[in-house]
Amino acid sequence: MKKKVLIITGARSEYGLLKPVFLEMQKSKKIEPLLLVTGMHTLKKHGYTVNEVKNDGIPIAHVASISEDDDMLSALASEITSIKKYCIANKPNLILVNGDRDESFAGAIVSGHLKIPLGHIHGGDVTGFVVDEYIRHATTKFAHLHFTASPASYRRVLKLGEEKWRVFCTGSTGLDRYSDMGFLPKEDLAKKYNLNLNKKWFLVIHHPTPLDKISIKQQINPLLASLADSKDTEKIVIYPNSDMGSKLFIKEINRYKNRQDFHIYPNVSLKDHASFMKNVNILIGNSSSGIIEAAYFKLPVVNIGNRQRGRERDNNVINCAYDRESIEKSITLASSAKFVKDCKKIRSLYKSGASKKIVKIIEQNIDKKNLFLKEFTYSKI
Protein backbone atom coordinates (compact mmCIF):
# COMPACT_ATOMS: atom_id res chain seq x y z
CA MET A 1 0.00 0.00 0.00
CA LYS A 2 1.28 3.46 -0.90
CA LYS A 3 2.25 5.91 1.83
CA LYS A 4 0.09 9.05 1.94
CA VAL A 5 1.72 12.48 1.67
CA LEU A 6 -0.53 15.42 2.51
CA ILE A 7 0.50 18.54 0.56
CA ILE A 8 -0.91 21.79 1.96
CA THR A 9 -1.39 24.86 -0.23
CA GLY A 10 -2.74 28.22 0.89
CA ALA A 11 -2.19 30.63 -2.02
CA ARG A 12 -1.76 30.77 -5.80
CA SER A 13 1.90 31.78 -5.51
CA GLU A 14 2.89 28.83 -3.35
CA TYR A 15 0.58 26.43 -5.23
CA GLY A 16 2.77 27.10 -8.25
CA LEU A 17 5.75 25.83 -6.25
CA LEU A 18 3.94 22.72 -5.01
CA LYS A 19 2.15 21.69 -8.21
CA PRO A 20 5.29 20.24 -9.89
CA VAL A 21 5.96 18.18 -6.75
CA PHE A 22 2.38 16.87 -6.73
CA LEU A 23 2.56 15.90 -10.41
CA GLU A 24 5.90 14.17 -9.91
CA MET A 25 4.57 12.36 -6.85
CA GLN A 26 1.63 11.02 -8.88
CA LYS A 27 4.18 8.95 -10.84
CA SER A 28 5.55 7.31 -7.70
CA LYS A 29 4.90 3.64 -6.96
CA LYS A 30 5.57 4.19 -3.26
CA ILE A 31 3.81 7.40 -2.23
CA GLU A 32 0.39 8.92 -2.94
CA PRO A 33 -0.08 12.71 -2.92
CA LEU A 34 -3.16 14.24 -1.28
CA LEU A 35 -3.81 17.97 -1.74
CA LEU A 36 -5.39 20.07 1.01
CA VAL A 37 -6.43 23.55 -0.15
CA THR A 38 -6.95 26.35 2.37
CA GLY A 39 -6.13 30.00 3.13
CA MET A 40 -6.25 32.64 0.40
CA HIS A 41 -7.37 30.02 -2.13
CA THR A 42 -10.79 30.05 -0.44
CA LEU A 43 -11.29 33.84 -0.37
CA LYS A 44 -13.32 35.61 -3.07
CA LYS A 45 -11.46 38.89 -2.46
CA HIS A 46 -8.26 37.15 -3.55
CA GLY A 47 -9.78 35.53 -6.62
CA TYR A 48 -11.07 32.25 -5.07
CA THR A 49 -8.14 30.42 -6.64
CA VAL A 50 -9.36 27.02 -5.49
CA ASN A 51 -11.05 27.09 -8.90
CA GLU A 52 -7.67 27.37 -10.59
CA VAL A 53 -6.57 24.17 -8.85
CA LYS A 54 -9.74 22.45 -10.04
CA ASN A 55 -9.26 23.76 -13.59
CA ASP A 56 -5.75 22.29 -13.58
CA GLY A 57 -7.31 18.87 -13.08
CA ILE A 58 -5.46 18.40 -9.79
CA PRO A 59 -7.57 16.22 -7.46
CA ILE A 60 -8.34 18.00 -4.18
CA ALA A 61 -8.56 15.79 -1.12
CA HIS A 62 -10.00 18.49 1.13
CA VAL A 63 -10.86 22.20 1.15
CA ALA A 64 -10.39 23.90 4.53
CA SER A 65 -12.16 27.22 4.03
CA ILE A 66 -11.51 30.33 6.09
CA SER A 67 -13.81 33.33 6.53
CA GLU A 68 -13.61 36.45 4.36
CA ASP A 69 -13.65 38.44 7.62
CA ASP A 70 -10.88 36.51 9.41
CA ASP A 71 -7.75 38.35 10.43
CA MET A 72 -4.49 36.41 10.10
CA LEU A 73 -4.57 34.93 13.60
CA SER A 74 -8.21 33.84 13.28
CA ALA A 75 -7.45 32.27 9.91
CA LEU A 76 -4.44 30.44 11.38
CA ALA A 77 -6.57 29.03 14.20
CA SER A 78 -9.21 27.88 11.72
CA GLU A 79 -6.58 26.24 9.50
CA ILE A 80 -5.03 24.36 12.42
CA THR A 81 -8.43 22.99 13.42
CA SER A 82 -9.38 21.94 9.89
CA ILE A 83 -6.01 20.33 9.13
CA LYS A 84 -6.06 18.51 12.47
CA LYS A 85 -9.52 17.04 11.79
CA TYR A 86 -8.49 15.92 8.31
CA CYS A 87 -5.30 14.28 9.57
CA ILE A 88 -7.06 12.45 12.39
CA ALA A 89 -9.60 11.06 9.93
CA ASN A 90 -7.20 10.22 7.08
CA LYS A 91 -3.87 9.50 8.82
CA PRO A 92 -1.28 10.78 6.31
CA ASN A 93 2.24 9.36 6.68
CA LEU A 94 3.90 12.72 5.99
CA ILE A 95 2.85 16.36 5.61
CA LEU A 96 4.61 18.53 3.01
CA VAL A 97 4.59 22.33 3.17
CA ASN A 98 6.40 25.19 1.46
CA GLY A 99 8.06 28.34 2.68
CA ASP A 100 6.81 30.82 5.21
CA ARG A 101 3.04 31.10 4.94
CA ASP A 102 0.60 30.76 7.83
CA GLU A 103 -0.98 27.72 6.19
CA SER A 104 2.39 25.98 6.17
CA PHE A 105 2.87 26.84 9.83
CA ALA A 106 -0.59 25.44 10.61
CA GLY A 107 0.45 22.17 8.97
CA ALA A 108 3.69 22.18 10.96
CA ILE A 109 1.88 22.64 14.27
CA VAL A 110 -0.52 19.80 13.46
CA SER A 111 2.33 17.52 12.37
CA GLY A 112 4.19 18.04 15.63
CA HIS A 113 1.20 17.37 17.85
CA LEU A 114 -0.11 14.37 15.89
CA LYS A 115 3.36 12.83 15.45
CA ILE A 116 3.27 13.05 11.65
CA PRO A 117 6.66 13.69 9.97
CA LEU A 118 6.93 17.03 8.18
CA GLY A 119 8.73 17.90 4.95
CA HIS A 120 9.57 21.58 4.38
CA ILE A 121 10.46 23.18 1.04
CA HIS A 122 12.36 26.49 0.91
CA GLY A 123 13.56 26.42 4.49
CA GLY A 124 16.62 28.45 5.35
CA ASP A 125 15.76 31.38 3.07
CA VAL A 126 16.08 34.85 4.55
CA THR A 127 13.51 37.60 4.09
CA GLY A 128 13.00 41.06 5.52
CA PHE A 129 10.81 42.65 8.17
CA VAL A 130 7.83 40.30 8.01
CA VAL A 131 6.29 37.71 10.32
CA ASP A 132 6.98 35.24 7.51
CA GLU A 133 10.64 35.28 8.56
CA TYR A 134 9.71 33.92 11.99
CA ILE A 135 7.28 31.40 10.51
CA ARG A 136 9.81 30.00 8.05
CA HIS A 137 12.45 29.28 10.69
CA ALA A 138 9.88 28.02 13.21
CA THR A 139 8.63 25.60 10.54
CA THR A 140 12.21 24.42 10.05
CA LYS A 141 12.33 23.41 13.73
CA PHE A 142 9.13 21.37 13.27
CA ALA A 143 10.35 19.73 10.05
CA HIS A 144 11.95 16.29 9.69
CA LEU A 145 13.07 16.59 6.04
CA HIS A 146 14.35 19.87 4.62
CA PHE A 147 14.41 20.72 0.90
CA THR A 148 16.41 23.92 0.50
CA ALA A 149 16.65 26.03 -2.64
CA SER A 150 20.25 27.27 -2.43
CA PRO A 151 23.58 26.36 -0.81
CA ALA A 152 23.27 29.34 1.55
CA SER A 153 19.82 28.20 2.71
CA TYR A 154 21.18 24.68 3.19
CA ARG A 155 23.89 26.03 5.50
CA ARG A 156 21.40 28.11 7.50
CA VAL A 157 19.22 25.07 8.20
CA LEU A 158 22.27 23.18 9.46
CA LYS A 159 23.16 26.15 11.67
CA LEU A 160 19.66 25.96 13.15
CA GLY A 161 20.72 22.61 14.59
CA GLU A 162 19.19 20.19 12.10
CA GLU A 163 20.84 16.80 11.54
CA LYS A 164 22.77 16.70 8.28
CA TRP A 165 21.09 13.53 6.98
CA ARG A 166 17.74 15.35 7.04
CA VAL A 167 18.83 18.40 5.00
CA PHE A 168 19.02 18.48 1.18
CA CYS A 169 19.87 21.22 -1.34
CA THR A 170 17.35 20.42 -4.07
CA GLY A 171 16.93 23.73 -5.91
CA SER A 172 13.66 25.60 -6.39
CA THR A 173 10.50 23.76 -7.45
CA GLY A 174 9.20 27.01 -8.95
CA LEU A 175 11.48 26.57 -11.95
CA ASP A 176 10.20 23.04 -12.67
CA ARG A 177 6.79 24.28 -13.78
CA TYR A 178 8.23 26.12 -16.78
CA SER A 179 9.84 23.16 -18.56
CA ASP A 180 6.64 21.99 -20.25
CA MET A 181 4.43 25.07 -19.86
CA GLY A 182 2.90 26.43 -23.03
CA PHE A 183 3.37 30.17 -22.56
CA LEU A 184 0.83 32.52 -24.10
CA PRO A 185 2.28 34.62 -26.95
CA LYS A 186 2.49 38.35 -26.25
CA GLU A 187 -0.23 39.01 -28.83
CA ASP A 188 -2.63 36.69 -26.99
CA LEU A 189 -1.86 38.35 -23.65
CA ALA A 190 -2.46 41.75 -25.21
CA LYS A 191 -5.85 40.67 -26.50
CA LYS A 192 -6.89 38.92 -23.27
CA TYR A 193 -5.87 41.79 -20.98
CA ASN A 194 -6.48 44.72 -23.36
CA LEU A 195 -2.81 45.75 -23.46
CA ASN A 196 -1.12 47.99 -26.03
CA LEU A 197 1.61 46.08 -27.85
CA ASN A 198 3.42 49.31 -28.74
CA LYS A 199 4.03 50.28 -25.11
CA LYS A 200 6.39 48.84 -22.52
CA TRP A 201 4.75 46.47 -20.03
CA PHE A 202 5.39 46.55 -16.29
CA LEU A 203 4.27 43.65 -14.08
CA VAL A 204 3.68 44.98 -10.55
CA ILE A 205 3.47 42.63 -7.55
CA HIS A 206 4.00 44.42 -4.25
CA HIS A 207 3.20 43.08 -0.76
CA PRO A 208 3.06 44.92 2.58
CA THR A 209 6.04 44.53 4.92
CA PRO A 210 4.25 45.02 8.26
CA LEU A 211 7.28 45.00 10.58
CA ASP A 212 9.19 47.61 8.57
CA LYS A 213 9.75 51.05 10.12
CA ILE A 214 8.24 52.61 6.98
CA SER A 215 4.45 52.99 7.28
CA ILE A 216 2.22 50.74 5.18
CA LYS A 217 0.92 53.74 3.25
CA GLN A 218 4.43 54.93 2.43
CA GLN A 219 5.31 51.44 1.22
CA ILE A 220 2.74 51.63 -1.59
CA ASN A 221 1.91 55.24 -2.48
CA PRO A 222 5.33 56.36 -3.83
CA LEU A 223 5.33 53.31 -6.12
CA LEU A 224 1.83 54.04 -7.42
CA ALA A 225 2.70 57.71 -7.98
CA SER A 226 5.82 56.72 -9.92
CA LEU A 227 3.83 54.31 -12.07
CA ALA A 228 1.13 56.93 -12.68
CA ASP A 229 3.75 59.32 -14.05
CA SER A 230 5.00 56.65 -16.45
CA LYS A 231 2.10 57.21 -18.82
CA ASP A 232 3.50 55.54 -21.93
CA THR A 233 3.54 52.11 -20.25
CA GLU A 234 1.04 49.39 -19.44
CA LYS A 235 0.90 48.48 -15.74
CA ILE A 236 -0.38 44.98 -14.90
CA VAL A 237 -0.98 45.21 -11.15
CA ILE A 238 -1.78 42.08 -9.14
CA TYR A 239 -3.22 42.35 -5.63
CA PRO A 240 -0.89 41.71 -2.68
CA ASN A 241 -1.09 38.69 -0.41
CA SER A 242 -3.16 38.66 2.78
CA ASP A 243 -0.47 40.01 5.12
CA MET A 244 -1.38 42.76 7.58
CA GLY A 245 -1.66 45.95 5.57
CA SER A 246 -3.02 44.30 2.43
CA LYS A 247 -6.44 45.99 2.76
CA LEU A 248 -4.80 49.42 2.69
CA PHE A 249 -2.60 48.36 -0.25
CA ILE A 250 -5.67 47.24 -2.20
CA LYS A 251 -7.55 50.45 -1.35
CA GLU A 252 -4.68 52.59 -2.64
CA ILE A 253 -4.21 50.44 -5.75
CA ASN A 254 -7.90 50.70 -6.63
CA ARG A 255 -7.69 54.50 -6.73
CA TYR A 256 -6.17 53.93 -10.17
CA LYS A 257 -8.73 51.42 -11.44
CA ASN A 258 -10.31 53.89 -13.88
CA ARG A 259 -7.03 54.67 -15.63
CA GLN A 260 -6.65 52.85 -18.93
CA ASP A 261 -2.95 52.17 -18.36
CA PHE A 262 -3.57 50.42 -15.02
CA HIS A 263 -4.80 46.83 -15.37
CA ILE A 264 -5.63 45.65 -11.85
CA TYR A 265 -6.43 42.03 -10.93
CA PRO A 266 -6.95 40.18 -7.63
CA ASN A 267 -5.14 37.25 -9.25
CA VAL A 268 -4.10 35.75 -12.57
CA SER A 269 -3.61 32.10 -13.42
CA LEU A 270 -0.21 30.44 -13.07
CA LYS A 271 0.06 30.17 -16.84
CA ASP A 272 -0.79 33.83 -17.39
CA HIS A 273 1.57 34.90 -14.61
CA ALA A 274 4.42 32.94 -16.20
CA SER A 275 3.51 34.31 -19.63
CA PHE A 276 3.70 37.84 -18.25
CA MET A 277 7.12 37.06 -16.75
CA LYS A 278 8.23 35.96 -20.20
CA ASN A 279 6.83 38.99 -22.03
CA VAL A 280 6.89 42.08 -19.80
CA ASN A 281 9.78 44.54 -19.79
CA ILE A 282 10.21 44.87 -16.02
CA LEU A 283 8.89 43.20 -12.86
CA ILE A 284 8.39 45.80 -10.11
CA GLY A 285 7.61 45.28 -6.40
CA ASN A 286 8.86 42.88 -3.77
CA SER A 287 7.58 39.47 -4.84
CA SER A 288 9.82 36.45 -4.30
CA SER A 289 9.18 35.60 -7.96
CA GLY A 290 11.39 38.57 -8.79
CA ILE A 291 14.21 37.08 -6.75
CA ILE A 292 13.89 33.39 -7.66
CA GLU A 293 12.06 32.98 -10.97
CA ALA A 294 12.70 36.20 -12.91
CA ALA A 295 16.28 35.23 -13.74
CA TYR A 296 14.93 32.17 -15.59
CA PHE A 297 13.26 34.63 -17.99
CA LYS A 298 16.25 37.04 -18.07
CA LEU A 299 13.78 39.64 -16.76
CA PRO A 300 14.92 42.94 -15.19
CA VAL A 301 13.53 43.41 -11.68
CA VAL A 302 13.09 46.50 -9.51
CA ASN A 303 12.97 45.10 -5.96
CA ILE A 304 11.52 47.66 -3.55
CA GLY A 305 12.17 47.86 0.18
CA ASN A 306 13.10 45.23 2.74
CA ARG A 307 10.73 42.30 2.21
CA GLN A 308 13.32 40.24 0.32
CA ARG A 309 16.25 41.52 2.34
CA GLY A 310 19.01 38.90 2.67
CA ARG A 311 17.70 36.51 0.03
CA GLU A 312 20.19 35.39 -2.62
CA ARG A 313 19.60 37.07 -5.97
CA ASP A 314 21.05 37.39 -9.45
CA ASN A 315 22.33 40.53 -11.19
CA ASN A 316 19.00 41.13 -12.94
CA VAL A 317 17.67 42.54 -9.63
CA ILE A 318 17.98 46.24 -8.80
CA ASN A 319 17.33 46.98 -5.13
CA CYS A 320 15.83 50.32 -4.14
CA ALA A 321 14.16 52.15 -1.26
CA TYR A 322 10.44 53.02 -1.01
CA ASP A 323 10.76 56.67 -2.07
CA ARG A 324 9.80 57.94 -5.51
CA GLU A 325 13.27 59.09 -6.48
CA SER A 326 14.81 55.67 -5.79
CA ILE A 327 12.00 53.85 -7.59
CA GLU A 328 12.10 56.07 -10.67
CA LYS A 329 15.89 55.90 -10.96
CA SER A 330 15.71 52.10 -10.69
CA ILE A 331 13.00 51.83 -13.35
CA THR A 332 15.11 54.00 -15.66
CA LEU A 333 18.14 51.79 -15.08
CA ALA A 334 16.12 48.58 -15.56
CA SER A 335 14.80 49.97 -18.85
CA SER A 336 18.24 50.87 -20.21
CA ALA A 337 19.55 48.98 -23.22
CA LYS A 338 22.76 48.00 -21.43
CA PHE A 339 20.98 46.55 -18.39
CA VAL A 340 18.51 44.62 -20.54
CA LYS A 341 21.43 43.25 -22.58
CA ASP A 342 23.31 42.24 -19.41
CA CYS A 343 20.22 40.41 -18.12
CA LYS A 344 20.24 38.21 -21.21
CA LYS A 345 23.58 36.76 -20.06
CA ILE A 346 22.37 35.71 -16.62
CA ARG A 347 22.34 32.08 -15.48
CA SER A 348 20.04 31.67 -12.48
CA LEU A 349 21.66 30.66 -9.19
CA TYR A 350 18.44 28.73 -8.41
CA LYS A 351 18.42 25.34 -10.14
CA SER A 352 15.53 23.33 -11.60
CA GLY A 353 14.85 19.61 -11.17
CA ALA A 354 13.93 20.01 -7.51
CA SER A 355 10.58 18.19 -7.71
CA LYS A 356 12.10 14.88 -8.82
CA LYS A 357 14.75 15.13 -6.12
CA ILE A 358 12.17 15.85 -3.42
CA VAL A 359 9.97 12.90 -4.38
CA LYS A 360 12.96 10.54 -4.46
CA ILE A 361 14.15 11.72 -1.04
CA ILE A 362 10.70 11.24 0.47
CA GLU A 363 10.50 7.74 -1.03
CA GLN A 364 13.85 6.88 0.53
CA ASN A 365 13.05 8.26 3.98
CA ILE A 366 9.32 7.96 4.66
CA ASP A 367 9.67 4.46 6.18
CA LYS A 368 12.56 5.30 8.51
CA LYS A 369 11.62 4.47 12.08
CA ASN A 370 13.61 7.37 13.46
CA LEU A 371 12.23 9.94 11.00
CA PHE A 372 10.00 11.69 13.54
CA LEU A 373 12.46 11.59 16.45
CA LYS A 374 14.83 14.50 15.94
CA GLU A 375 18.10 15.28 17.62
CA PHE A 376 19.41 18.82 17.52
CA THR A 377 23.11 19.07 16.78
CA TYR A 378 23.63 22.20 18.85
CA SER A 379 22.61 20.25 21.97
CA LYS A 380 25.95 18.41 21.68
CA ILE A 381 28.07 21.56 21.87
N, C-alpha and C positions, 0 to 999 in steps of 0.2 A: 504494500500500500504506500502511495506517495505521501511524503511529509507536506504539511500545509504551511505556506508562508503568507502571512497577512501583510499586505502592502497598504499603507495608509497615505492618502493624498488629501490635501486641504485647499489647494489653489491651482489655477491653471498653470502658473509658472513652474511650480514644483511637480505637477502632473507630467509636464513635458520632460522632466528629468527621470521620472519613474516609469513612464510608458515603455521605453526601450528595455528596461529590466523585466517588466511584466511580460512583454512579447518574447524575450529570450527565455524566460522561465517557463513559458508555455511549451517550449520544445523539450524540456527536461523530462527524463524518465524517472527521476527520483523525487522531485519536488513539484507541488501544485500551487500556483499563485492565486490568491484571493484578494480582491480589491475592495477596500473600505473607503468610501467617499464622504467627506465631511467638510466643515469649515466654510470658507468663501465659496466653494463650489455650490453650496446650497442657498446662497443669498441672491435674490433678484437684483439688488442694487449693484452687485458685482458681476452681473451677466448670467447668473444661474448656470454655471459652466458644467454642472453635472450632465447637462444635455450634450455637451461636447464629448464627454467620455462615452456616452451612449452612442452618439453618432460615429465614433471611432470603431464601434463594434466590440469594445472592451467589456467583457462581462463584469457586472458590479455585484459583489457578494452582499454588500450592505450599504445603505445611505444613512448616515448619522447627521440629521439636520440640526442646525442651530437657528435661533430666532433672529429676525431682521433687526430687532431692538437690542440684542445682547451686546454688552461691552466685551472687551477682550477676556477679562477674568470670568465673566458669566459664560462666555462661549467655551472657554477652556474647561470649566467645571462640567458643562453639558457634554463635551467631547469625551472627557474621562469616563463619565457614567455610561455613555453609549458604547464606547469601545470595550469597557469592562464587561458589559452585558453580552456583547457579541462574543468576546473571547471565552467567557464562561460557558456559553452555549455551544460554541463551535471548536474550542480547544486547538488553536493553531500551534504549530511546533516552533515557529519563529515569527517575530514581528519585524518588518523592515520599514524604516522611515528615512527621510531625507532632510538634511540641513538644520534650519534654526526656527522653524515655524511652531506656533502653539500646538497645532495638530500633531506634529511629530513628538513634541514634549508630552502631550497627553498619552500617546502610544507608549512612550518610554516609561511613564509613571505606572501605567497598567502592566507593562511587561515586568517591571520590578516587583510589583505586589502580587502578581499571579504566577511568578516564577516561569515566565516565558522568555527565552533568549531574545535579544534585540540586536538587529543589524542596523548600522547607521552610516548613511552615505553623506559625504561632504563634511565630515567632522574635521576639526583642526583648522578650518578656515578662520580668518580674522576679519571682523567688520567693525564699523564705527560705533557711534554713540546710540545704540539701540538695544532694547531688551533682548533682541534676537541673539546678540553676542553671548549673553548669559545662558540663554536657552540652548544654544549650540553646544557649549562646553559642558553644561549640566547633562545634556543628552549623551554626550561622550561617556560620562561617568556611569550612566545606566547601561551603555551598550556593551555587547559581548563580542561583536565582530565590527571592525571599523574599515570603511572603504573610502580612503582619502583621495582627493583630486590632484594633489601636487606633492612633491617631495617635502616642501616646507610644512604643509599641513600634516603629513605623515610624522615628521619630527615633533610637531607640537602635541599630537596625540600621545606619543611615547613619553614626552615630558610631563604629561598629565598623569603619568603613572600606570598606563595600560601595558599589559604584557605583550611582548613583541610578536608572539605567534598569533595574536588576535588582530594585528594591524596590517593593512595592505594599502599600497599606493596603486590604485586602479585607473586613475584618470577620471574625467568628468563624463557622466552618462549623458549630459546635455548634448554632447557632440555626436552621439551615436544616432540620434533621431534624424540627422541630416543625410546620412549615407544613401538612403533609398527614398527620400522625400521628393515628391514632384512639386517643385516650387512654381508658384504662379508667375507667369511673365509680367513684366512691368506694365504692359498695355492692359492686361486683365485686371491688375490691381487698380490702375487708373480708372477703369470703367466701373469696377465694383465700388470703389470708395470716392468716386467723383473727384479725381485728382488731375491736375494739369501736368501733362508730360513735359512741358517746356520750362517748368520751374524746378528748382531744387526741392528735394523732399527731406524733411526732418522727422525722425521718429522720436517722440518724447515720452519717456517713462520715468517718472520722478515720484519717490516715496517720501513720506515724512520721516524725520530722524528725531524722535521725541526726546531723547536725552541730551541732544545738542544744546549748547548755550545760546544758539541763534533761535529766535522764536519761530514757531511753525509758520506764521504768516510771512516772515522774512525769508523762509526757506523756499517759498513758492512764488511770491509776487515779483521779485526781480527777474526770475526766469520768464514768467509770462509776459512781463513788460518788454523784455529783450526780444522775445519771439514776435510780439505784436509789432515791433518796429521793423522786423524783417519781413516786409510786405510781399516781396517777390519770391516767397517760398511757400510750400505746402507743409503744414504742421499736422502730423498724425499724432494725436495726444491720447494716451491710454490711461484710464483711471489708476490711481495708486492702489496699493494693497490695503488691508484693513487695520494697519497700525494706528495707534493713537495719533490724532491729527489728520487722519484721512478725510474726515467729513469737511474740515475747513479747506483742505486741498481741493476737494471736489467742488465745493462752493466757489472758490476762486477760479478754478478752471472753467466752470460753466458760465462765468461772466463773458466768456469769449465765444459762446456757442453759436451766436448769430453771425459771426464773421465767416466769410466764405473760405478763408485760408486756414481756419482752424477746423480740424476734423476730429471730433471728440467721441471716444467710445469707452464704455465700461470695461469691455474686453474684446479681443479678437481671437480667432481660432489659432491653434498652434501652427497650422500650415500658413495662415496669413501672416502671423507674426514672423515666422522664419522667412517668408517671401519678402516682407518689408525689410528685414535685416539684409537680405541679398540685394535689394534694389534702392534703398534710401541713400542719401548722401552722407548723413551724419545721424548717429544716435546720441540723444541729449538727455541727461538726467542722472540718476544714481542707481539704476537697475544692475543687478549682478550679471545680467545678460551682456551688458556692456563690457564687463571685466572678463567673463569666461568665454562667451560664445562669439562676440563681435569679431575677434581676431580670425576666427574660422572664415568669415566673410570678407576679411581685409577691410573692415568698416571703421572709419574714424569715429571716435567717441569723445564727447565732452562729459566728463564725470564731475558732478557738482557736489561739493560739500564733503561730509565726513562719513556717510553711511558705509562706503566701501573702503574706509581707511584701513591700511595694513594688508589688504588682500593682494596677492600676486597678480600682476597685470603685464600686458605686452605694450610695445611702444606705439600702438595705435590709440592709446588712451591719453587724453589731456586732462589733467586734474585742475580744478579751479574752485574758487570760493563762491559764496552765494550771491555776491553783489553783482550788479548789472555790468560794471566795467570788466570784471574778471570773466563773466560769462560771454560777453560780446567779443572780447579779445580772443577767447578760446574758440568760439565759433568761426571767427575770421581765420584763425590758424588752421583749424580742422578743414576749412574749405579751400585752403591754398593748394595750388597744383603740386608743390613739392611735398607737402604732408600726405596728400592723397597718393602720390607716387610711392612714397616711402612705405605707406601702409600695405601696398601691393606686395612688398617683399617679406612681410611678416610671416613667421611660422609660429603658430600658437604654442604657448608653454603648457597648455592643457591638452592632454592626449585623448583620443577616442578609443573605442574598444572596451570601455569600462564595463558595459552590461554583461558581456560574455564572461569576463573575469569574475564579476560579482556572483553570478549564478554558479560558476564552477567552484568558487570558494565556499559558498553556502552548501553545495552538494557535498563537499569534502568535510565539512565541519558540523553539520546539523545533527549528526548522530553521536557526537562526542559527549561522553558522560559528564565531563568536567566543563562543558561549555558555559553553563549558567554560573558556576562557582568561580568568581574572579579573585585574583590576588593582585594587589597594587604594588608595583615595583618600588615606589618610594617608601613603602613601609619597611623595606629592608635596609634603608640607609642608616 
